[in-house]
Amino acid sequence: PMDRLWCGLLLAALVLPGMAGLRMDFGLLLEPLGFIKVLEWIFSIFAFATCGGFQGETTLLVSCEDVVNKTVTAAFAYPFRLNTVLFSAPDPKHCGGTWTDIYLVGNFSSSAQFFVTLSVLVFLYCIAALVVYIGYRHCLNLPVIISTAFLWLVSTFAWAKALAGIKMSTGASIMPGIESCKAPGTTCRFASVTSMGTLNVSVVFGLLNMILWGGNVWFVYKDTNLHNQSSGISQNPGTYSTRRGI
């Protein structure tokens, strides 16, 4: 109980003085730096929704003993651990015992989870950043913005590469590797795979987020003392002439 009391007092000591200077100015959202934060918040939602909410399936048509063009499916979804996804059996007898368990190939969960986790964290950060920006306009964190732009770059390209692998592992190219389809009297045809248009869109939103955060670096730089200092130095050539004379 005493530890909680001290933690509460410490939190109050840190938060209350800052809250006292809170002045909410929603008009700042119409300025470039405020508007770009709103866009970052919205685009982060689309990024994790289009990737994390995907569900699809790969379908084959199988003919074997007493079975003609039976549909077998393998349903997959985020986080795309395809090596755990099993095709359904054509019939209860597994084509007279010639049909063995068939799994898709590949585990793309690390890239997918990296992309979605970053999107969610950016979503939460943007909420806090908007509150701070319209309440405490002077509180700007340039290193965080630069790091986030870099993370969007890395995660988007990692996810784009993983998406290419997912398409390969769920498309018609899987047919030569299915041993059960090579059994005597068994034929298989690739039927379809769910369209991955939403996953393509998630990559686009990742690139857009990278561009937005990269542009945000410039707007934050202009609002900080760094830009003012560089402008002041360039407008005061007398300083340089004095140093040259020394």
N, C-alpha and C positions, 0 to 999 in steps of 0.2 A: 504493500500500500504506500509506503513512504517513497519507494522508487517511482511509482506512478505519479505521486504528488509532485516530486521534484521535476519529473519529465513534463508534467502539465505546466508548472511554473516556468520552466525554461522555454517551452513552446510559446507560452503567452508573452514572455519577455522578447522573443524574437519576432513574433507576428504582429502583436498589437501596435508597436511603434510604427511599423510599415503601413498597417491598415489605417492609421490616423492620417496619413498623407494621401489616401486614396481619393482620386478625383476622376470619376468615370466620364469619358468624353467619347461618345459613339461616333462623333463626326470624324474621328481619326480613321475609322474603317473606310472612309472614302478616299483617303490619301493612299499613294502607291504602296507604302510599307504595310498599312493596315489591310488594304484590299488583297495584297499578295498572300497575307497570312490566312485570309478567308479562303482563298483558292487552294492553298496548301492543305487546309483542313478538309475541304470538300474532296479534293483529289485523293487524299489518303484513304477516305472512306471507300471510294470506287476501287482503289488498288486492292485493299484486302477483301472487299466484297466479291470482286470478279474472280479472284484466285481462290480464296478460302471457301467460297460457296459452290464451287463446281462439283458436279456429279455426272459421270458418264459410264458407258459400257461398250465393250467390244463384243461383236456377235459373229458366230460361225454357223454354217449349215453343215450338219454331219449326217452321213448315210452309212449304216453298217448293218449288222445282223438284225433283221426284223425292224429296222429303223430307217425311215426315208426322210431326208431333209429336216432333221430335228434341229431346232435352234438351241445352241448352247451359248451362254453369255458369261462375261467376266465384268462385274461392276467395280469401278474404281472411282476414287474421289480424293480430295485433299486429306492428308498431306502426300498422297501419291507414293505410298509404299507398294509398288506394283508387285514386288516379289512375294507379297502375302495375299495377292488376289487370285482366286481359284476359279477356273471355268466350271460351270455346272456340267453334270454328266448327261449324256444323251438319253439314257434310260436307266431304270433301277438295276439292270444287269450289267451296266457299263459295257455295252456292245459285246456281250458274251465273254467278258473278262479281258478284252483287248484294250479297253479304254482306261488309262491311268490318270491320276490327278495331274492337271496341267496348270501351271502358274504363269502369270506374266513375268517379265524380266525387268529388273531395275528397281532401285530405291532412290527416289528423287525428293525425299522428305526434307533433307537439310536445306536445299536451296529454296524450296517452297515455304518452309517455316521461317527461314531467314527473311524472305520477302514480306510475308504476312505479319510477322512479329514487328518488323521495322515499321510497316504501315500502321499498325495499331499504336505503337509507341509514338509515332509522329502525330497521329490523330489526337492522342491525349496531350502531347506537348503543345500542339496548336491551340487547344482549348485554354491551357494555362497561359500560353504566350499572348493570346488575344486579350485575356483578362488583364495581364500585366501591362500590355501595350496601351490599352485604353485607360488604364488606371494610373500607371507609372510610366509615362512615355520615355523617360530617361533610361529605363532598364532595358538595355539591348545587349545580347550576348553573341558577338561575332564568331568566336571559336565553335560554339554549338552549331551555328548555321552552316559553317564551312564543313564541319564533320558530318552533318546530316546530308548535305549535298553529295559528299563523297560516298556515304553509305548507300544512298539511293543509286548511285552509279554502279557500285559493286553488286548490290542485291539484285538490281534489274538485269544486269548482264548474266549473273549466275542463274537467275530464274529463267531467262530467255534460253540459255543453254540447256537447262533441265527440261524446259517445255519441248525443245527439239527432240530430246531423248524420249519423253513421254509419247510423242507422236510416233516415233519409230517403234516403241515397245507395245503400242496398242493398234497399229495399222496393219496393212496386208503383209508387211515384211515379216511378221511373226510366223507365217504359215510354214516355211521350210524347217523351222525348229520344233514343230509339234510332232513328236514321235508316234503318238497314238493314231495320227492321221495316216501313218505309213503302214499300219497293220493290214494284212491281207483282207480284202472285202470291205475296207473302210475308205471312204472318200470324204474330204472336207473342202469347203469353199468359204472364203472370207465374205461375210455379208455386209457388215457396216461397223462404223465406230462413231460415237457421238461427236458432233461438231465441237471444235475447241475454239470457237470464235471468241467466247468470253475470256478465255485464257490469253488469247492474242491481245485482247483489249487491256488485260491487266498489265502486259508488258508495255503497251503504249502509255498507260497511266504512270507506270514506273518512270519512263523517260520524261513525261511531262512534269512529274514531281522533281526529278533531277534538275530540269531546266528552271523550274520555279525557285527551287532552293538556291541554285546557282545565281539567279537574278536577285534573289533576296540578299545575297552577300553584298552586292553593289549598293542596294538601297540602305542596308544597315550601315555600311561603310560611310555613305554620305551623311548619315544622321549622327555619326560619332565624332569625337574630337579629332580622330585621326585625319579625317577629310578636312576639317577646319584648320588643323595645324599645317597640313601640306599646302592648302590654299594660301594661308598667311605667309608661309615661307616664300612661295612663288611670287607673291605680290610685294615682297620686300627685298628687292635686289640689292639694296644698300648693305644688307648684312653680308651678302656674299662678296661684294667689292671690298668691304673692310677686311674680311678674312684673307682675301687674296693679297692684300697689301701687307699683311703681317709676315 
